[in-house]
């Protein structure tokens, strides 16, 4: 048995200035950039996250700009196996997360638990 839930929306930005992109999305979503968050560093910017809502993070990337989801799980290998049974494929296994691709072609990541209150609102999988 394990649990998983939607964790974050990541805005992948193929831009020269991640701060400019973060400023736009902060204004568009009404969430200020959280410059004190440990996830705000290098090519990453975190927007403030209201309690109970998914994280919104921007990252500067080399591939085309897009949005992808992160699914947080208390057992990453079990969640990856569950999603593979649904037709997803592993694209890349990294140290702390797994990049996957849905049958629809969308990329997403399975990550360790990151939001407070887990497993509130998480699905329990057997």
Phi, psi and omega in degrees: 000140173211171180238150172208157177201164174299130182252311191207156167251124179251128179259105181277120187242115174268082185221156177285335186232101181293331179293322177296317178296317180297321179299314179302308184292327176299315179292318183295322185262353181069031178234113181294156173295132179263088184290345179270349182291137180298341178280351176270100181194152177051240182271013184241141174224131178260138171264152180303139183244112175296150179308135175081358180254156178295152175292145169239119180233141174255143175222137177280128185229166177266336179278180182298153177293138179195175175243137174226162180260151166246135173251123179266142183217149177275356176214091185300312180301322179293320179293319177299315179299319179298315182290327175297321178297334178276354178112358177286157178237146174284129177264316183201134174260121179250178185301318186240001179203170180234127175273130181232165175231128178287160176304336179283353181097353180284136175273148175204167181237148170253122187235165175291165180301131183231330182269146178294158175084005179299134015259025177308133181064012177269153175274142177260122182248137180249000000 
